[in-house]
Amino acid sequence: MDAGIPLPTLAGGVVAGILTGGVVLYTCYEWYQGYKAGLRGKKLALRPITRIKDAICCHSPAMGKKADSMELVSLRSIDV
């Protein structure tokens, strides 16, 4: 059966649709959680973006304040 659409194009469309659906669902979930937490206006609108930025930039609460500190970490071995 020939659908008239090449298989790689069809597969790419399906993958793009799944990714787009996932982004939309995640955004709706974050807006809902932000609304329940009492956020309104600009803070509520930007909540999904800030949550993604926090996760990517290692500013999550699990990382503590280490990402913001000015500590330098040396990966060299220390000669004793």
PDB file with SEQRES, HELIX, SHEET and CRYST1 records, atoms N, CA, C and O in Angstrom:
SEQRES   1 A   80  MET ASP ALA GLY ILE PRO LEU PRO THR LEU ALA GLY GLY          
SEQRES   2 A   80  VAL VAL ALA GLY ILE LEU THR GLY GLY VAL VAL LEU TYR          
SEQRES   3 A   80  THR CYS TYR GLU TRP TYR GLN GLY TYR LYS ALA GLY LEU          
SEQRES   4 A   80  ARG GLY LYS LYS LEU ALA LEU ARG PRO ILE THR ARG ILE          
SEQRES   5 A   80  LYS ASP ALA ILE CYS CYS HIS SER PRO ALA MET GLY LYS          
SEQRES   6 A   80  LYS ALA ASP SER MET GLU LEU VAL SER LEU ARG SER ILE          
SEQRES   7 A   80  ASP VAL                                                      
HELIX    1 AA1 LEU A    7  LYS A   36  1                                  30    
HELIX    2 AA2 GLY A   41  ILE A   56  1                                  16    
HELIX    3 AA3 PRO A   61  MET A   63  5                                   3    
HELIX    4 AA4 LYS A   66  ASP A   68  5                                   3    
CRYST1    1.000    1.000    1.000  90.00  90.00  90.00 P 1           1          
ATOM      1  N   MET A   1       0.838  -1.170   0.000  1.00  0.00           N  
ATOM      2  CA  MET A   1       0.000   0.000   0.000  1.00  0.00           C  
ATOM      3  C   MET A   1       0.885   1.236   0.000  1.00  0.00           C  
ATOM      4  O   MET A   1       1.766   1.369   0.850  1.00  0.00           O  
ATOM      5  N   ASP A   2       0.662   2.131  -0.936  1.00  0.00           N  
ATOM      6  CA  ASP A   2       1.453   3.347  -1.048  1.00  0.00           C  
ATOM      7  C   ASP A   2       0.615   4.523  -0.541  1.00  0.00           C  
ATOM      8  O   ASP A   2      -0.426   4.856  -1.107  1.00  0.00           O  
ATOM      9  N   ALA A   3       1.093   5.137   0.535  1.00  0.00           N  
ATOM     10  CA  ALA A   3       0.366   6.269   1.118  1.00  0.00           C  
ATOM     11  C   ALA A   3       0.741   7.573   0.426  1.00  0.00           C  
ATOM     12  O   ALA A   3       0.077   8.587   0.640  1.00  0.00           O  
ATOM     13  N   GLY A   4       1.788   7.574  -0.396  1.00  0.00           N  
ATOM     14  CA  GLY A   4       2.212   8.785  -1.068  1.00  0.00           C  
ATOM     15  C   GLY A   4       3.151   9.633  -0.239  1.00  0.00           C  
ATOM     16  O   GLY A   4       3.616  10.670  -0.712  1.00  0.00           O  
ATOM     17  N   ILE A   5       3.444   9.221   0.995  1.00  0.00           N  
ATOM     18  CA  ILE A   5       4.361   9.953   1.877  1.00  0.00           C  
ATOM     19  C   ILE A   5       5.545   9.039   2.154  1.00  0.00           C  
ATOM     20  O   ILE A   5       5.357   7.904   2.593  1.00  0.00           O  
ATOM     21  N   PRO A   6       6.771   9.519   1.902  1.00  0.00           N  
ATOM     22  CA  PRO A   6       7.940   8.679   2.202  1.00  0.00           C  
ATOM     23  C   PRO A   6       8.009   8.341   3.693  1.00  0.00           C  
ATOM     24  O   PRO A   6       7.648   9.157   4.541  1.00  0.00           O  
ATOM     25  N   LEU A   7       8.467   7.154   3.996  1.00  0.00           N  
ATOM     26  CA  LEU A   7       8.521   6.665   5.380  1.00  0.00           C  
ATOM     27  C   LEU A   7       9.338   7.581   6.300  1.00  0.00           C  
ATOM     28  O   LEU A   7       8.875   7.861   7.406  1.00  0.00           O  
ATOM     29  N   PRO A   8      10.536   8.068   5.906  1.00  0.00           N  
ATOM     30  CA  PRO A   8      11.269   8.963   6.817  1.00  0.00           C  
ATOM     31  C   PRO A   8      10.502  10.255   7.131  1.00  0.00           C  
ATOM     32  O   PRO A   8      10.561  10.761   8.252  1.00  0.00           O  
ATOM     33  N   THR A   9       9.796  10.775   6.149  1.00  0.00           N  
ATOM     34  CA  THR A   9       9.000  11.984   6.385  1.00  0.00           C  
ATOM     35  C   THR A   9       7.866  11.698   7.353  1.00  0.00           C  
ATOM     36  O   THR A   9       7.590  12.500   8.246  1.00  0.00           O  
ATOM     37  N   LEU A  10       7.216  10.573   7.183  1.00  0.00           N  
ATOM     38  CA  LEU A  10       6.127  10.183   8.075  1.00  0.00           C  
ATOM     39  C   LEU A  10       6.647   9.977   9.496  1.00  0.00           C  
ATOM     40  O   LEU A  10       6.027  10.426  10.459  1.00  0.00           O  
ATOM     41  N   ALA A  11       7.784   9.298   9.623  1.00  0.00           N  
ATOM     42  CA  ALA A  11       8.373   9.059  10.944  1.00  0.00           C  
ATOM     43  C   ALA A  11       8.775  10.375  11.605  1.00  0.00           C  
ATOM     44  O   ALA A  11       8.561  10.562  12.803  1.00  0.00           O  
ATOM     45  N   GLY A  12       9.354  11.282  10.829  1.00  0.00           N  
ATOM     46  CA  GLY A  12       9.735  12.587  11.368  1.00  0.00           C  
ATOM     47  C   GLY A  12       8.526  13.380  11.834  1.00  0.00           C  
ATOM     48  O   GLY A  12       8.583  14.061  12.858  1.00  0.00           O  
ATOM     49  N   GLY A  13       7.439  13.296  11.088  1.00  0.00           N  
ATOM     50  CA  GLY A  13       6.215  13.983  11.485  1.00  0.00           C  
ATOM     51  C   GLY A  13       5.632  13.424  12.766  1.00  0.00           C  
ATOM     52  O   GLY A  13       5.137  14.172  13.610  1.00  0.00           O  
ATOM     53  N   VAL A  14       5.689  12.123  12.912  1.00  0.00           N  
ATOM     54  CA  VAL A  14       5.176  11.485  14.124  1.00  0.00           C  
ATOM     55  C   VAL A  14       6.020  11.893  15.337  1.00  0.00           C  
ATOM     56  O   VAL A  14       5.481  12.217  16.395  1.00  0.00           O  
ATOM     57  N   VAL A  15       7.336  11.874  15.174  1.00  0.00           N  
ATOM     58  CA  VAL A  15       8.232  12.260  16.274  1.00  0.00           C  
ATOM     59  C   VAL A  15       8.010  13.730  16.643  1.00  0.00           C  
ATOM     60  O   VAL A  15       7.932  14.068  17.824  1.00  0.00           O  
ATOM     61  N   ALA A  16       7.907  14.601  15.640  1.00  0.00           N  
ATOM     62  CA  ALA A  16       7.668  16.021  15.908  1.00  0.00           C  
ATOM     63  C   ALA A  16       6.331  16.223  16.623  1.00  0.00           C  
ATOM     64  O   ALA A  16       6.227  17.064  17.516  1.00  0.00           O  
ATOM     65  N   GLY A  17       5.326  15.468  16.241  1.00  0.00           N  
ATOM     66  CA  GLY A  17       4.027  15.567  16.905  1.00  0.00           C  
ATOM     67  C   GLY A  17       4.076  15.127  18.354  1.00  0.00           C  
ATOM     68  O   GLY A  17       3.464  15.751  19.220  1.00  0.00           O  
ATOM     69  N   ILE A  18       4.803  14.056  18.618  1.00  0.00           N  
ATOM     70  CA  ILE A  18       4.942  13.566  19.992  1.00  0.00           C  
ATOM     71  C   ILE A  18       5.691  14.576  20.852  1.00  0.00           C  
ATOM     72  O   ILE A  18       5.290  14.846  21.984  1.00  0.00           O  
ATOM     73  N   LEU A  19       6.777  15.137  20.321  1.00  0.00           N  
ATOM     74  CA  LEU A  19       7.537  16.143  21.075  1.00  0.00           C  
ATOM     75  C   LEU A  19       6.701  17.391  21.345  1.00  0.00           C  
ATOM     76  O   LEU A  19       6.723  17.932  22.450  1.00  0.00           O  
ATOM     77  N   THR A  20       5.973  17.840  20.340  1.00  0.00           N  
ATOM     78  CA  THR A  20       5.126  19.023  20.513  1.00  0.00           C  
ATOM     79  C   THR A  20       4.044  18.756  21.555  1.00  0.00           C  
ATOM     80  O   THR A  20       3.770  19.614  22.394  1.00  0.00           O  
ATOM     81  N   GLY A  21       3.433  17.590  21.511  1.00  0.00           N  
ATOM     82  CA  GLY A  21       2.427  17.239  22.506  1.00  0.00           C  
ATOM     83  C   GLY A  21       3.001  17.191  23.910  1.00  0.00           C  
ATOM     84  O   GLY A  21       2.353  17.625  24.863  1.00  0.00           O  
ATOM     85  N   GLY A  22       4.208  16.667  24.044  1.00  0.00           N  
ATOM     86  CA  GLY A  22       4.854  16.607  25.349  1.00  0.00           C  
ATOM     87  C   GLY A  22       5.142  17.994  25.904  1.00  0.00           C  
ATOM     88  O   GLY A  22       4.946  18.245  27.093  1.00  0.00           O  
ATOM     89  N   VAL A  23       5.606  18.891  25.047  1.00  0.00           N  
ATOM     90  CA  VAL A  23       5.886  20.260  25.486  1.00  0.00           C  
ATOM     91  C   VAL A  23       4.599  20.958  25.917  1.00  0.00           C  
ATOM     92  O   VAL A  23       4.578  21.653  26.933  1.00  0.00           O  
ATOM     93  N   VAL A  24       3.537  20.778  25.156  1.00  0.00           N  
ATOM     94  CA  VAL A  24       2.252  21.405  25.500  1.00  0.00           C  
ATOM     95  C   VAL A  24       1.723  20.846  26.817  1.00  0.00           C  
ATOM     96  O   VAL A  24       1.253  21.609  27.661  1.00  0.00           O  
ATOM     97  N   LEU A  25       1.790  19.541  27.008  1.00  0.00           N  
ATOM     98  CA  LEU A  25       1.316  18.953  28.261  1.00  0.00           C  
ATOM     99  C   LEU A  25       2.143  19.411  29.459  1.00  0.00           C  
ATOM    100  O   LEU A  25       1.592  19.702  30.520  1.00  0.00           O  
ATOM    101  N   TYR A  26       3.471  19.476  29.292  1.00  0.00           N  
ATOM    102  CA  TYR A  26       4.334  19.932  30.385  1.00  0.00           C  
ATOM    103  C   TYR A  26       4.021  21.385  30.745  1.00  0.00           C  
ATOM    104  O   TYR A  26       3.955  21.739  31.922  1.00  0.00           O  
ATOM    105  N   THR A  27       3.828  22.226  29.718  1.00  0.00           N  
ATOM    106  CA  THR A  27       3.523  23.631  29.959  1.00  0.00           C  
ATOM    107  C   THR A  27       2.196  23.780  30.705  1.00  0.00           C  
ATOM    108  O   THR A  27       2.094  24.564  31.649  1.00  0.00           O  
ATOM    109  N   CYS A  28       1.188  23.033  30.280  1.00  0.00           N  
ATOM    110  CA  CYS A  28      -0.107  23.086  30.970  1.00  0.00           C  
ATOM    111  C   CYS A  28       0.014  22.617  32.416  1.00  0.00           C  
ATOM    112  O   CYS A  28      -0.586  23.202  33.318  1.00  0.00           O  
ATOM    113  N   TYR A  29       0.788  21.566  32.631  1.00  0.00           N  
ATOM    114  CA  TYR A  29       0.992  21.060  33.990  1.00  0.00           C  
ATOM    115  C   TYR A  29       1.668  22.108  34.868  1.00  0.00           C  
ATOM    116  O   TYR A  29       1.246  22.317  36.005  1.00  0.00           O  
ATOM    117  N   GLU A  30       2.704  22.769  34.367  1.00  0.00           N  
ATOM    118  CA  GLU A  30       3.406  23.785  35.156  1.00  0.00           C  
ATOM    119  C   GLU A  30       2.511  24.990  35.434  1.00  0.00           C  
ATOM    120  O   GLU A  30       2.556  25.550  36.529  1.00  0.00           O  
ATOM    121  N   TRP A  31       1.696  25.398  34.454  1.00  0.00           N  
ATOM    122  CA  TRP A  31       0.759  26.493  34.696  1.00  0.00           C  
ATOM    123  C   TRP A  31      -0.242  26.122  35.771  1.00  0.00           C  
ATOM    124  O   TRP A  31      -0.558  26.939  36.636  1.00  0.00           O  
ATOM    125  N   TYR A  32      -0.741  24.905  35.724  1.00  0.00           N  
ATOM    126  CA  TYR A  32      -1.698  24.444  36.729  1.00  0.00           C  
ATOM    127  C   TYR A  32      -1.060  24.434  38.120  1.00  0.00           C  
ATOM    128  O   TYR A  32      -1.661  24.901  39.088  1.00  0.00           O  
ATOM    129  N   GLN A  33       0.150  23.906  38.212  1.00  0.00           N  
ATOM    130  CA  GLN A  33       0.837  23.861  39.503  1.00  0.00           C  
ATOM    131  C   GLN A  33       1.146  25.267  40.013  1.00  0.00           C  
ATOM    132  O   GLN A  33       1.031  25.534  41.209  1.00  0.00           O  
ATOM    133  N   GLY A  34       1.533  26.156  39.116  1.00  0.00           N  
ATOM    134  CA  GLY A  34       1.799  27.536  39.516  1.00  0.00           C  
ATOM    135  C   GLY A  34       0.536  28.244  39.985  1.00  0.00           C  
ATOM    136  O   GLY A  34       0.568  28.998  40.958  1.00  0.00           O  
ATOM    137  N   TYR A  35      -0.563  28.005  39.305  1.00  0.00           N  
ATOM    138  CA  TYR A  35      -1.837  28.609  39.704  1.00  0.00           C  
ATOM    139  C   TYR A  35      -2.255  28.107  41.075  1.00  0.00           C  
ATOM    140  O   TYR A  35      -2.721  28.886  41.906  1.00  0.00           O  
ATOM    141  N   LYS A  36      -2.090  26.793  41.320  1.00  0.00           N  
ATOM    142  CA  LYS A  36      -2.412  26.225  42.637  1.00  0.00           C  
ATOM    143  C   LYS A  36      -1.527  26.814  43.716  1.00  0.00           C  
ATOM    144  O   LYS A  36      -1.954  26.953  44.862  1.00  0.00           O  
ATOM    145  N   ALA A  37      -0.271  27.169  43.354  1.00  0.00           N  
ATOM    146  CA  ALA A  37       0.668  27.729  44.328  1.00  0.00           C  
ATOM    147  C   ALA A  37       0.430  29.218  44.569  1.00  0.00           C  
ATOM    148  O   ALA A  37       1.084  29.818  45.422  1.00  0.00           O  
ATOM    149  N   GLY A  38      -0.500  29.818  43.825  1.00  0.00           N  
ATOM    150  CA  GLY A  38      -0.826  31.216  44.065  1.00  0.00           C  
ATOM    151  C   GLY A  38      -0.159  32.196  43.117  1.00  0.00           C  
ATOM    152  O   GLY A  38      -0.252  33.405  43.327  1.00  0.00           O  
ATOM    153  N   LEU A  39       0.504  31.716  42.091  1.00  0.00           N  
ATOM    154  CA  LEU A  39       1.138  32.622  41.136  1.00  0.00           C  
ATOM    155  C   LEU A  39       0.087  33.223  40.213  1.00  0.00           C  
ATOM    156  O   LEU A  39      -0.891  32.569  39.851  1.00  0.00           O  
ATOM    157  N   ARG A  40       0.304  34.464  39.845  1.00  0.00           N  
ATOM    158  CA  ARG A  40      -0.606  35.140  38.925  1.00  0.00           C  
ATOM    159  C   ARG A  40       0.214  36.016  37.982  1.00  0.00           C  
ATOM    160  O   ARG A  40       1.368  36.339  38.264  1.00  0.00           O  
ATOM    161  N   GLY A  41      -0.385  36.388  36.879  1.00  0.00           N  
ATOM    162  CA  GLY A  41       0.220  37.337  35.951  1.00  0.00           C  
ATOM    163  C   GLY A  41       1.487  36.834  35.298  1.00  0.00           C  
ATOM    164  O   GLY A  41       1.552  35.701  34.821  1.00  0.00           O  
ATOM    165  N   LYS A  42       2.498  37.694  35.283  1.00  0.00           N  
ATOM    166  CA  LYS A  42       3.755  37.403  34.591  1.00  0.00           C  
ATOM    167  C   LYS A  42       4.473  36.197  35.195  1.00  0.00           C  
ATOM    168  O   LYS A  42       5.035  35.380  34.465  1.00  0.00           O  
ATOM    169  N   LYS A  43       4.458  36.084  36.515  1.00  0.00           N  
ATOM    170  CA  LYS A  43       5.125  34.945  37.157  1.00  0.00           C  
ATOM    171  C   LYS A  43       4.501  33.621  36.731  1.00  0.00           C  
ATOM    172  O   LYS A  43       5.206  32.635  36.516  1.00  0.00           O  
ATOM    173  N   LEU A  44       3.176  33.604  36.612  1.00  0.00           N  
ATOM    174  CA  LEU A  44       2.495  32.391  36.176  1.00  0.00           C  
ATOM    175  C   LEU A  44       2.795  32.101  34.709  1.00  0.00           C  
ATOM    176  O   LEU A  44       3.011  30.949  34.335  1.00  0.00           O  
ATOM    177  N   ALA A  45       2.808  33.135  33.885  1.00  0.00           N  
ATOM    178  CA  ALA A  45       3.071  32.945  32.455  1.00  0.00           C  
ATOM    179  C   ALA A  45       4.484  32.429  32.204  1.00  0.00           C  
ATOM    180  O   ALA A  45       4.699  31.646  31.278  1.00  0.00           O  
ATOM    181  N   LEU A  46       5.441  32.854  33.012  1.00  0.00           N  
ATOM    182  CA  LEU A  46       6.831  32.458  32.809  1.00  0.00           C  
ATOM    183  C   LEU A  46       7.229  31.212  33.584  1.00  0.00           C  
ATOM    184  O   LEU A  46       8.372  30.766  33.475  1.00  0.00           O  
ATOM    185  N   ARG A  47       6.330  30.644  34.355  1.00  0.00           N  
ATOM    186  CA  ARG A  47       6.674  29.484  35.191  1.00  0.00           C  
ATOM    187  C   ARG A  47       7.270  28.317  34.407  1.00  0.00           C  
ATOM    188  O   ARG A  47       8.294  27.787  34.838  1.00  0.00           O  
ATOM    189  N   PRO A  48       6.696  27.882  33.279  1.00  0.00           N  
ATOM    190  CA  PRO A  48       7.321  26.754  32.568  1.00  0.00           C  
ATOM    191  C   PRO A  48       8.739  27.073  32.100  1.00  0.00           C  
ATOM    192  O   PRO A  48       9.616  26.210  32.147  1.00  0.00           O  
ATOM    193  N   ILE A  49       8.965  28.288  31.656  1.00  0.00           N  
ATOM    194  CA  ILE A  49      10.298  28.675  31.172  1.00  0.00           C  
ATOM    195  C   ILE A  49      11.298  28.695  32.321  1.00  0.00           C  
ATOM    196  O   ILE A  49      12.420  28.209  32.181  1.00  0.00           O  
ATOM    197  N   THR A  50      10.890  29.261  33.462  1.00  0.00           N  
ATOM    198  CA  THR A  50      11.818  29.324  34.588  1.00  0.00           C  
ATOM    199  C   THR A  50      12.106  27.931  35.147  1.00  0.00           C  
ATOM    200  O   THR A  50      13.222  27.662  35.588  1.00  0.00           O  
ATOM    201  N   ARG A  51      11.109  27.047  35.131  1.00  0.00           N  
ATOM    202  CA  ARG A  51      11.338  25.683  35.624  1.00  0.00           C  
ATOM    203  C   ARG A  51      12.334  24.940  34.731  1.00  0.00           C  
ATOM    204  O   ARG A  51      13.205  24.226  35.228  1.00  0.00           O  
ATOM    205  N   ILE A  52      12.203  25.107  33.426  1.00  0.00           N  
ATOM    206  CA  ILE A  52      13.138  24.466  32.499  1.00  0.00           C  
ATOM    207  C   ILE A  52      14.530  25.065  32.667  1.00  0.00           C  
ATOM    208  O   ILE A  52      15.523  24.338  32.692  1.00  0.00           O  
ATOM    209  N   LYS A  53      14.602  26.387  32.782  1.00  0.00           N  
ATOM    210  CA  LYS A  53      15.896  27.057  32.955  1.00  0.00           C  
ATOM    211  C   LYS A  53      16.567  26.601  34.244  1.00  0.00           C  
ATOM    212  O   LYS A  53      17.772  26.350  34.260  1.00  0.00           O  
ATOM    213  N   ASP A  54      15.803  26.493  35.320  1.00  0.00           N  
ATOM    214  CA  ASP A  54      16.360  26.038  36.589  1.00  0.00           C  
ATOM    215  C   ASP A  54      16.889  24.614  36.483  1.00  0.00           C  
ATOM    216  O   ASP A  54      17.932  24.296  37.056  1.00  0.00           O  
ATOM    217  N   ALA A  55      16.187  23.764  35.762  1.00  0.00           N  
ATOM    218  CA  ALA A  55      16.626  22.372  35.612  1.00  0.00           C  
ATOM    219  C   ALA A  55      17.890  22.271  34.765  1.00  0.00           C  
ATOM    220  O   ALA A  55      18.780  21.480  35.074  1.00  0.00           O  
ATOM    221  N   ILE A  56      17.975  23.055  33.715  1.00  0.00           N  
ATOM    222  CA  ILE A  56      19.129  22.992  32.823  1.00  0.00           C  
ATOM    223  C   ILE A  56      20.348  23.667  33.436  1.00  0.00           C  
ATOM    224  O   ILE A  56      21.468  23.176  33.294  1.00  0.00           O  
ATOM    225  N   CYS A  57      20.142  24.775  34.108  1.00  0.00           N  
ATOM    226  CA  CYS A  57      21.257  25.569  34.633  1.00  0.00           C  
ATOM    227  C   CYS A  57      21.687  25.156  36.031  1.00  0.00           C  
ATOM    228  O   CYS A  57      22.473  25.863  36.663  1.00  0.00           O  
ATOM    229  N   CYS A  58      21.201  24.047  36.523  1.00  0.00           N  
ATOM    230  CA  CYS A  58      21.601  23.503  37.834  1.00  0.00           C  
ATOM    231  C   CYS A  58      21.268  24.438  38.982  1.00  0.00           C  
ATOM    232  O   CYS A  58      22.020  24.496  39.955  1.00  0.00           O  
ATOM    233  N   HIS A  59      20.180  25.162  38.904  1.00  0.00           N  
ATOM    234  CA  HIS A  59      19.760  26.025  40.001  1.00  0.00           C  
ATOM    235  C   HIS A  59      18.626  25.393  40.792  1.00  0.00           C  
ATOM    236  O   HIS A  59      17.891  26.084  41.497  1.00  0.00           O  
ATOM    237  N   SER A  60      18.490  24.091  40.675  1.00  0.00           N  
ATOM    238  CA  SER A  60      17.403  23.428  41.380  1.00  0.00           C  
ATOM    239  C   SER A  60      17.703  23.382  42.875  1.00  0.00           C  
ATOM    240  O   SER A  60      18.870  23.429  43.267  1.00  0.00           O  
ATOM    241  N   PRO A  61      16.681  23.292  43.712  1.00  0.00           N  
ATOM    242  CA  PRO A  61      16.890  23.255  45.155  1.00  0.00           C  
ATOM    243  C   PRO A  61      17.769  22.088  45.592  1.00  0.00           C  
ATOM    244  O   PRO A  61      18.441  22.178  46.619  1.00  0.00           O  
ATOM    245  N   ALA A  62      17.777  21.001  44.835  1.00  0.00           N  
ATOM    246  CA  ALA A  62      18.606  19.857  45.206  1.00  0.00           C  
ATOM    247  C   ALA A  62      20.093  20.182  45.110  1.00  0.00           C  
ATOM    248  O   ALA A  62      20.912  19.551  45.779  1.00  0.00           O  
ATOM    249  N   MET A  63      20.445  21.162  44.282  1.00  0.00           N  
ATOM    250  CA  MET A  63      21.848  21.543  44.125  1.00  0.00           C  
ATOM    251  C   MET A  63      22.292  22.514  45.210  1.00  0.00           C  
ATOM    252  O   MET A  63      23.485  22.790  45.335  1.00  0.00           O  
ATOM    253  N   GLY A  64      21.364  23.032  45.992  1.00  0.00           N  
ATOM    254  CA  GLY A  64      21.701  23.992  47.023  1.00  0.00           C  
ATOM    255  C   GLY A  64      22.142  25.300  46.395  1.00  0.00           C  
ATOM    256  O   GLY A  64      21.699  25.643  45.299  1.00  0.00           O  
ATOM    257  N   LYS A  65      23.003  26.027  47.072  1.00  0.00           N  
ATOM    258  CA  LYS A  65      23.493  27.305  46.566  1.00  0.00           C  
ATOM    259  C   LYS A  65      24.878  27.176  45.946  1.00  0.00           C  
ATOM    260  O   LYS A  65      25.526  28.186  45.671  1.00  0.00           O  
ATOM    261  N   LYS A  66      25.336  25.964  45.726  1.00  0.00           N  
ATOM    262  CA  LYS A  66      26.676  25.757  45.191  1.00  0.00           C  
ATOM    263  C   LYS A  66      26.848  26.337  43.804  1.00  0.00           C  
ATOM    264  O   LYS A  66      27.938  26.798  43.465  1.00  0.00           O  
ATOM    265  N   ALA A  67      25.803  26.326  42.993  1.00  0.00           N  
ATOM    266  CA  ALA A  67      25.909  26.854  41.634  1.00  0.00           C  
ATOM    267  C   ALA A  67      26.118  28.359  41.649  1.00  0.00           C  
ATOM    268  O   ALA A  67      26.688  28.910  40.707  1.00  0.00           O  
ATOM    269  N   ASP A  68      25.664  29.041  42.709  1.00  0.00           N  
ATOM    270  CA  ASP A  68      25.795  30.487  42.789  1.00  0.00           C  
ATOM    271  C   ASP A  68      27.063  30.922  43.528  1.00  0.00           C  
ATOM    272  O   ASP A  68      27.404  32.105  43.511  1.00  0.00           O  
ATOM    273  N   SER A  69      27.751  30.010  44.164  1.00  0.00           N  
ATOM    274  CA  SER A  69      28.922  30.394  44.936  1.00  0.00           C  
ATOM    275  C   SER A  69      30.117  30.594  44.018  1.00  0.00           C  
ATOM    276  O   SER A  69      30.103  30.180  42.858  1.00  0.00           O  
ATOM    277  N   MET A  70      31.136  31.224  44.545  1.00  0.00           N  
ATOM    278  CA  MET A  70      32.319  31.516  43.758  1.00  0.00           C  
ATOM    279  C   MET A  70      33.426  30.488  44.019  1.00  0.00           C  
ATOM    280  O   MET A  70      34.603  30.777  43.803  1.00  0.00           O  
ATOM    281  N   GLU A  71      33.056  29.303  44.477  1.00  0.00           N  
ATOM    282  CA  GLU A  71      34.044  28.260  44.738  1.00  0.00           C  
ATOM    283  C   GLU A  71      34.651  27.776  43.427  1.00  0.00           C  
ATOM    284  O   GLU A  71      33.958  27.626  42.421  1.00  0.00           O  
ATOM    285  N   LEU A  72      35.944  27.539  43.460  1.00  0.00           N  
ATOM    286  CA  LEU A  72      36.622  26.951  42.321  1.00  0.00           C  
ATOM    287  C   LEU A  72      37.008  25.531  42.695  1.00  0.00           C  
ATOM    288  O   LEU A  72      37.518  25.286  43.788  1.00  0.00           O  
ATOM    289  N   VAL A  73      36.770  24.622  41.809  1.00  0.00           N  
ATOM    290  CA  VAL A  73      37.080  23.229  42.062  1.00  0.00           C  
ATOM    291  C   VAL A  73      38.203  22.828  41.129  1.00  0.00           C  
ATOM    292  O   VAL A  73      38.113  23.012  39.915  1.00  0.00           O  
ATOM    293  N   SER A  74      39.253  22.281  41.698  1.00  0.00           N  
ATOM    294  CA  SER A  74      40.380  21.832  40.905  1.00  0.00           C  
ATOM    295  C   SER A  74      40.261  20.330  40.689  1.00  0.00           C  
ATOM    296  O   SER A  74      40.006  19.579  41.631  1.00  0.00           O  
ATOM    297  N   LEU A  75      40.445  19.900  39.463  1.00  0.00           N  
ATOM    298  CA  LEU A  75      40.371  18.486  39.154  1.00  0.00           C  
ATOM    299  C   LEU A  75      41.757  17.856  39.158  1.00  0.00           C  
ATOM    300  O   LEU A  75      41.897  16.658  38.912  1.00  0.00           O  
ATOM    301  N   ARG A  76      42.771  18.650  39.435  1.00  0.00           N  
ATOM    302  CA  ARG A  76      44.137  18.106  39.505  1.00  0.00           C  
ATOM    303  C   ARG A  76      44.329  17.389  40.836  1.00  0.00           C  
ATOM    304  O   ARG A  76      43.710  17.742  41.840  1.00  0.00           O  
ATOM    305  N   SER A  77      45.187  16.387  40.829  1.00  0.00           N  
ATOM    306  CA  SER A  77      45.495  15.721  42.092  1.00  0.00           C  
ATOM    307  C   SER A  77      46.445  16.625  42.900  1.00  0.00           C  
ATOM    308  O   SER A  77      47.273  17.348  42.345  1.00  0.00           O  
ATOM    309  N   ILE A  78      46.297  16.555  44.189  1.00  0.00           N  
ATOM    310  CA  ILE A  78      47.117  17.389  45.059  1.00  0.00           C  
ATOM    311  C   ILE A  78      48.346  16.602  45.452  1.00  0.00           C  
ATOM    312  O   ILE A  78      48.244  15.481  45.949  1.00  0.00           O  
ATOM    313  N   ASP A  79      49.517  17.196  45.228  1.00  0.00           N  
ATOM    314  CA  ASP A  79      50.777  16.554  45.625  1.00  0.00           C  
ATOM    315  C   ASP A  79      50.997  16.778  47.105  1.00  0.00           C  
ATOM    316  O   ASP A  79      50.956  17.907  47.594  1.00  0.00           O  
ATOM    317  N   VAL A  80      51.233  15.680  47.814  1.00  0.00           N  
ATOM    318  CA  VAL A  80      51.416  15.764  49.257  1.00  0.00           C  
ATOM    319  C   VAL A  80      52.877  15.608  49.594  1.00  0.00           C  
ATOM    320  O   VAL A  80      53.249  15.649  50.766  1.00  0.00           O  
TER     321      VAL A  80                                                      
END                                                                             
